[in-house]
Amino acid sequence: MSSSAVAVLVSGGLDSAVLVSRELQGGSEVHPLYVKAGMAWEDVEERYLQRFLGAIGSDRLKPAHMLTLPLTDVYRDHWSLGDSRAPEYEAPDETVYLPGRNIVLLSKAAVYCALTDIPRIALGVLAANPFPDATDDFFATIQRALSLGLDHALAIERPFATLHKADVVRMGASLPLELTFSCIQPAGELHCGDCNKCRERQDAFLEAGVADRTRYAVQHGVV
């Protein structure tokens, strides 16, 4: 495998989409990895992801690889499985916590990288992330643990760790960001416009001063 190869942990969202583009611009051979854990929005999110990747095509962009690591057996009645309402528009960011999310994503991705000889994993964690599996100590520790446990030197990179979502929107303003997906309770193929993550997305576009071409089922005054 090329030393320039990087596995980018992708969702259908803004941060990982812009990260894929950034890595391509830097000359990397990009291997998008999507980990399915059984969340209610994953089918719609995956379709958006494939549209975005198709729109930015590059010889160095490999097809998205779909991995599975279901959490339905441990999350049980968690809102993310779709059995109860997702955190609403004005809910604080802490309410969208997915326990162990980065542990799960990185563990599965690291095994993939060890078996395919990819030396780097990149993910789009931002400065405002308030969760325990998004700290500097966490990433330093899990990088060491995964490298030791897999006998594969692995770098875990967070190029956006000092940025906020509005910064990422500005960085990706020339990209087809309307092909990204941030919603946690989709209204068919649309962003619901009524959940915490839709509010976060709308706020980021407004703060960035970038036109938001996203289609929302509910507008909450956004135009």
RACORDA-V868491 format. One record per pair of residues at least 24 apart in sequence whose ideal C-beta (glycine too) atoms are under 7 Angstrom apart, sorted by the first residue. I is the first residue (numbers start at 0). GAP is how many residues later the second one is. If there is no record, write none. Layout:
# RACORDA-V868491
i->I gap->GAP
i->I gap->GAP
This chain:
# RACORDA-V868491
i->0 gap->115
i->0 gap->116
i->0 gap->117
i->1 gap->27
i->2 gap->116
i->3 gap->24
i->3 gap->25
i->4 gap->24
i->4 gap->26
i->4 gap->113
i->4 gap->114
i->5 gap->24
i->5 gap->25
i->5 gap->112
i->5 gap->114
i->5 gap->116
i->6 gap->24
i->6 gap->26
i->6 gap->102
i->6 gap->105
i->6 gap->106
i->6 gap->111
i->6 gap->113
i->6 gap->114
i->7 gap->24
i->7 gap->25
i->7 gap->114
i->8 gap->24
i->8 gap->96
i->8 gap->100
i->8 gap->112
i->8 gap->114
i->9 gap->24
i->9 gap->39
i->9 gap->54
i->10 gap->34
i->11 gap->33
i->11 gap->34
i->11 gap->36
i->11 gap->37
i->11 gap->168
i->11 gap->169
i->12 gap->167
i->12 gap->168
i->12 gap->169
i->13 gap->151
i->13 gap->154
i->13 gap->155
i->13 gap->158
i->13 gap->163
i->13 gap->166
i->13 gap->168
i->13 gap->187
i->14 gap->109
i->14 gap->111
i->14 gap->145
i->14 gap->153
i->15 gap->108
i->16 gap->35
i->16 gap->155
i->16 gap->158
i->16 gap->163
i->17 gap->150
i->17 gap->153
i->17 gap->154
i->17 gap->157
i->18 gap->103
i->18 gap->105
i->18 gap->140
i->18 gap->141
i->20 gap->35
i->20 gap->151
i->20 gap->154
i->21 gap->137
i->22 gap->99
i->23 gap->34
i->23 gap->36
i->23 gap->37
i->27 gap->32
i->28 gap->31
i->29 gap->30
i->29 gap->31
i->29 gap->32
i->30 gap->31
i->30 gap->34
i->30 gap->87
i->31 gap->32
i->31 gap->33
i->32 gap->32
i->32 gap->34
i->32 gap->76
i->32 gap->79
i->33 gap->30
i->33 gap->32
i->33 gap->33
i->34 gap->32
i->34 gap->34
i->34 gap->69
i->34 gap->70
i->34 gap->73
i->34 gap->74
i->35 gap->30
i->35 gap->31
i->35 gap->32
i->36 gap->32
i->36 gap->33
i->36 gap->34
i->36 gap->67
i->37 gap->32
i->37 gap->33
i->37 gap->34
i->37 gap->43
i->38 gap->41
i->38 gap->42
i->39 gap->40
i->39 gap->41
i->39 gap->42
i->40 gap->142
i->40 gap->143
i->40 gap->145
i->43 gap->137
i->43 gap->142
i->43 gap->145
i->44 gap->136
i->47 gap->131
i->47 gap->132
i->47 gap->133
i->50 gap->128
i->51 gap->124
i->51 gap->127
i->51 gap->128
i->54 gap->121
i->54 gap->124
i->55 gap->119
i->66 gap->41
i->66 gap->45
i->68 gap->35
i->68 gap->39
i->70 gap->33
i->85 gap->98
i->85 gap->99
i->85 gap->109
i->86 gap->108
i->86 gap->109
i->87 gap->106
i->87 gap->107
i->87 gap->108
i->88 gap->105
i->88 gap->106
i->88 gap->107
i->88 gap->109
i->88 gap->110
i->88 gap->131
i->90 gap->105
i->92 gap->37
i->92 gap->103
i->93 gap->36
i->94 gap->101
i->95 gap->88
i->95 gap->100
i->95 gap->101
i->96 gap->34
i->99 gap->33
i->100 gap->32
i->101 gap->31
i->101 gap->32
i->102 gap->30
i->105 gap->36
i->105 gap->40
i->105 gap->50
i->109 gap->36
i->109 gap->40
i->109 gap->44
i->110 gap->39
i->112 gap->39
i->112 gap->41
i->113 gap->36
i->113 gap->38
i->118 gap->34
i->118 gap->35
i->118 gap->36
i->119 gap->35
i->119 gap->37
i->120 gap->33
i->120 gap->35
i->120 gap->36
i->121 gap->35
i->121 gap->37
i->122 gap->35
i->123 gap->36
i->124 gap->33
i->124 gap->35
i->124 gap->36
i->125 gap->34
i->125 gap->37
i->125 gap->38
i->125 gap->39
i->126 gap->34
i->126 gap->35
i->126 gap->36
i->126 gap->37
i->127 gap->36
i->164 gap->35
i->164 gap->39
i->165 gap->38
i->165 gap->41
i->165 gap->42
i->168 gap->35
i->168 gap->36
i->168 gap->39
i->168 gap->41
i->169 gap->38
i->169 gap->40
i->172 gap->37
i->177 gap->35
i->177 gap->36
i->186 gap->30
i->189 gap->25
i->189 gap->26
i->189 gap->27
i->190 gap->24
i->190 gap->25
i->190 gap->26
i->191 gap->25
i->191 gap->26
i->192 gap->24
i->192 gap->25
i->192 gap->26
i->192 gap->27
i->193 gap->24
